[in-house]
Amino acid sequence: MLFLVPTPIGNLDDITLRAIKTLNDCDVVLSEDTRTSGKLLKHYNIDKPLWSFHAFNEHKALKNIIDHLKQGKNIVLISDAGTPGISDPGFLLVRECQSNDIKVSCLPGATAFVPALVASGMTTDKFYFEGFLPHKKGRQTRWKFLCLLDVTIILYESPHRLMKCLEEIKEFVGEHRRVCIAREISKIYEEFITMSVSDLIVHYTAHPAKGEIVIVIEGKQKDAKNKEYTDN
């Protein structure tokens, strides 16, 4: 059986008792970076074989993993942080398990975009999760689509590309649109800043961002007077 087990996105206490039990009971742990995962397992005194499974080897590794599952092994898939398959490897393995009638169980647990959304002050009843935008090809096409959405939009971004992303939000979405930068969620320097994208550009020009970042963008608002969508 394959288990998808969420791991902490920052604070190591953000793991469930069931996740710890599943890691203790499994035969093998698949991880993006065995060094990162090794620290987590050591913290909880879990001693299991760690196999590397990431975006660059997942196609090659699939057959071997499926063979071990068919032999009756219980295998856990974890990512460096958060829930496997959310902007991380996992989809191909789950699909291959389904094709081979191998049971899959996904445990509930940590994922970065949920606390970012809830703490942003944006509407939470409907939202669109984009994840990471393409770095080059297709990026403008995605922005042209996203700028028309009237629901909250969620992106993942790295700190060294944050300013570029904010400038693109200003260009495609509008300089007055409210945006929340959620940074270092559940860590010591956790930060949620919500203001117009223009003000965020000024802020992060003076105070360059560090750490993992989630960007939450207010959806396009409908003007009550003329019923047309406007930037605000």
C-alpha positions as CSV (number, residue, x, y, z in Angstrom):
1,M,0.0,0.0,0.0
2,L,1.2,3.6,-0.7
3,F,0.7,6.2,1.9
4,L,1.0,9.9,1.2
5,V,2.1,11.6,4.4
6,P,2.2,15.4,4.9
7,T,5.3,16.7,6.8
8,P,5.8,20.0,8.6
9,I,6.2,23.1,6.5
10,G,8.3,24.8,9.2
11,N,7.7,23.9,12.9
12,L,8.6,20.3,13.4
13,D,5.7,19.9,15.9
14,D,3.2,20.4,13.0
15,I,2.9,16.7,12.3
16,T,0.1,14.3,13.3
17,L,0.3,11.3,15.5
18,R,-1.0,9.2,12.7
19,A,1.7,10.5,10.4
20,I,4.4,9.4,12.9
21,K,2.8,6.0,13.4
22,T,2.6,5.5,9.6
23,L,6.2,6.4,9.2
24,N,7.2,4.0,12.0
25,D,5.1,1.1,10.5
26,C,6.2,1.4,6.8
27,D,8.9,-0.5,5.0
28,V,10.4,2.3,2.9
29,V,10.1,6.1,2.8
30,L,10.3,7.9,-0.5
31,S,11.5,11.5,-0.2
32,E,12.5,14.5,-2.4
33,D,15.8,15.2,-0.5
34,T,16.9,12.4,1.8
35,R,19.1,14.8,3.8
36,T,16.0,17.0,4.6
37,S,13.8,14.0,5.3
38,G,16.6,12.3,7.3
39,K,16.6,15.2,9.8
40,L,12.8,14.9,10.3
41,L,13.0,11.1,10.8
42,K,15.9,11.5,13.2
43,H,13.9,14.1,15.2
44,Y,11.2,11.5,15.8
45,N,13.6,8.6,16.2
46,I,12.3,6.9,13.1
47,D,14.8,4.5,11.4
48,K,13.6,3.5,7.9
49,P,15.3,3.1,4.5
50,L,15.1,6.4,2.6
51,W,14.8,6.3,-1.2
52,S,15.2,9.4,-3.3
53,F,12.1,10.3,-5.3
54,H,11.9,13.7,-7.0
55,A,10.9,15.5,-10.2
56,F,14.1,14.4,-12.0
57,N,14.0,10.6,-11.3
58,E,10.3,9.8,-10.8
59,H,9.7,8.4,-14.2
60,K,12.8,6.1,-13.9
61,A,11.9,5.1,-10.3
62,L,8.3,4.2,-10.9
63,K,8.7,0.6,-12.0
64,N,10.9,-0.4,-9.1
65,I,8.5,1.2,-6.6
66,I,5.5,-0.5,-8.1
67,D,7.3,-3.8,-8.0
68,H,8.0,-3.5,-4.3
69,L,4.4,-2.5,-3.6
70,K,3.2,-5.6,-5.5
71,Q,5.5,-7.7,-3.3
72,G,3.5,-6.5,-0.3
73,K,5.7,-3.6,0.9
74,N,4.1,-0.6,2.6
75,I,5.7,2.6,1.2
76,V,5.4,6.2,2.4
77,L,5.8,9.1,0.1
78,I,6.8,12.5,1.7
79,S,8.0,15.8,0.3
80,D,10.5,18.2,1.8
81,A,7.6,20.1,3.4
82,G,3.8,19.9,3.2
83,T,1.5,17.4,1.4
84,P,3.0,15.3,-1.4
85,G,1.6,16.1,-4.8
86,I,0.8,19.7,-4.1
87,S,3.4,21.4,-6.3
88,D,5.6,18.4,-5.5
89,P,6.2,14.9,-7.0
90,G,3.4,12.4,-6.4
91,F,0.8,12.5,-9.2
92,L,2.6,10.0,-11.4
93,L,3.1,7.5,-8.6
94,V,-0.5,7.7,-7.5
95,R,-1.8,7.2,-11.0
96,E,0.5,4.2,-11.6
97,C,-0.7,2.7,-8.3
98,Q,-4.3,3.1,-9.4
99,S,-3.5,1.5,-12.8
100,N,-2.0,-1.5,-10.9
101,D,-4.9,-1.8,-8.4
102,I,-2.6,-0.8,-5.5
103,K,-4.3,0.9,-2.6
104,V,-3.4,4.5,-1.9
105,S,-4.1,6.4,1.3
106,C,-3.5,10.2,1.8
107,L,-3.2,11.4,5.3
108,P,-4.5,14.9,6.2
109,G,-1.9,17.4,7.3
110,A,0.2,20.5,6.7
111,T,0.1,22.4,3.4
112,A,1.3,26.0,3.0
113,F,-1.5,27.5,1.0
114,V,-4.3,26.9,3.6
115,P,-2.9,29.0,6.5
116,A,-1.8,31.6,3.9
117,L,-5.3,31.9,2.6
118,V,-7.0,32.0,6.0
119,A,-4.6,34.6,7.5
120,S,-4.6,36.8,4.4
121,G,-7.9,38.6,5.0
122,M,-9.1,37.6,1.5
123,T,-12.3,35.9,0.7
124,T,-12.0,32.2,1.5
125,D,-15.3,30.7,0.2
126,K,-13.9,30.4,-3.3
127,F,-10.3,30.4,-4.5
128,Y,-8.1,29.3,-7.3
129,F,-4.8,27.6,-6.6
130,E,-2.2,28.2,-9.3
131,G,0.9,27.0,-7.5
132,F,4.1,27.9,-9.3
133,L,3.8,29.9,-12.5
134,P,5.9,28.8,-15.6
135,H,9.3,30.6,-15.4
136,K,9.2,31.5,-19.1
137,K,7.0,29.9,-21.8
138,G,3.3,30.4,-21.1
139,R,3.8,32.8,-18.1
140,Q,2.0,35.8,-19.8
141,T,-0.8,33.5,-20.9
142,R,-1.4,32.4,-17.3
143,W,-1.4,36.0,-16.1
144,K,-4.0,37.0,-18.7
145,F,-6.2,34.2,-17.4
146,L,-5.6,34.9,-13.7
147,C,-6.3,38.6,-14.0
148,L,-9.9,37.9,-15.0
149,L,-10.8,35.7,-12.1
150,D,-13.2,37.0,-9.5
151,V,-12.0,34.6,-6.8
152,T,-9.0,34.7,-4.5
153,I,-5.8,33.5,-6.3
154,I,-3.0,31.6,-4.6
155,L,0.6,31.3,-6.0
156,Y,3.8,29.8,-4.7
157,E,7.0,31.8,-5.3
158,S,10.7,31.8,-4.4
159,P,12.2,34.9,-2.6
160,H,14.5,35.7,-5.5
161,R,11.6,35.9,-8.0
162,L,9.2,37.7,-5.7
163,M,9.9,41.2,-7.0
164,K,9.4,40.0,-10.6
165,C,6.1,38.4,-9.6
166,L,4.9,41.6,-7.8
167,E,5.7,43.7,-10.9
168,E,3.7,41.3,-13.1
169,I,0.8,41.5,-10.7
170,K,0.9,45.3,-10.9
171,E,1.0,45.1,-14.8
172,F,-1.6,42.4,-15.4
173,V,-3.9,42.5,-12.4
174,G,-3.7,46.2,-11.4
175,E,-1.7,48.4,-9.1
176,H,-4.5,48.8,-6.5
177,R,-5.3,45.1,-6.1
178,R,-4.8,43.8,-2.6
179,V,-2.2,41.1,-2.2
180,C,-1.0,39.2,0.8
181,I,2.6,37.9,1.1
182,A,2.7,34.9,3.5
183,R,6.3,34.1,4.4
184,E,8.0,31.5,6.6
185,I,4.7,30.0,7.7
186,S,4.9,28.3,11.1
187,K,8.5,29.3,11.5
188,I,10.1,31.8,13.9
189,Y,10.0,34.7,11.4
190,E,6.4,34.0,10.2
191,E,5.0,37.0,8.4
192,F,1.7,37.9,6.8
193,I,1.6,41.3,5.0
194,T,-1.5,42.4,3.2
195,M,-1.6,45.7,1.2
196,S,-1.8,46.9,-2.4
197,V,0.7,45.4,-4.8
198,S,2.2,48.9,-5.3
199,D,2.9,49.2,-1.6
200,L,4.3,45.7,-1.4
201,I,6.8,46.6,-4.1
202,V,7.9,49.5,-2.1
203,H,8.1,47.4,1.1
204,Y,10.1,44.5,-0.4
205,T,12.4,46.8,-2.3
206,A,13.5,48.2,1.1
207,H,13.3,44.9,2.9
208,P,14.2,42.0,0.5
209,A,12.2,38.8,1.4
210,K,13.7,35.6,2.6
211,G,12.2,32.1,3.0
212,E,9.3,30.2,1.4
213,I,6.6,32.5,0.1
214,V,2.9,32.1,-0.7
215,I,1.2,35.0,-2.6
216,V,-2.6,35.5,-2.1
217,I,-4.2,37.9,-4.6
218,E,-7.6,39.4,-4.1
219,G,-10.1,38.4,-6.9
220,K,-11.4,40.9,-9.4
221,Q,-14.2,42.9,-7.8
222,K,-17.6,43.6,-9.2
223,D,-18.7,47.2,-9.1
224,A,-22.2,47.3,-7.5
225,K,-23.2,50.3,-9.6
226,N,-22.5,49.2,-13.2
227,K,-22.0,45.5,-12.6
228,E,-18.7,45.5,-14.4
229,Y,-15.5,44.1,-13.0
230,T,-13.0,46.7,-11.8
231,D,-9.6,46.7,-10.2
232,N,-9.5,47.9,-6.6
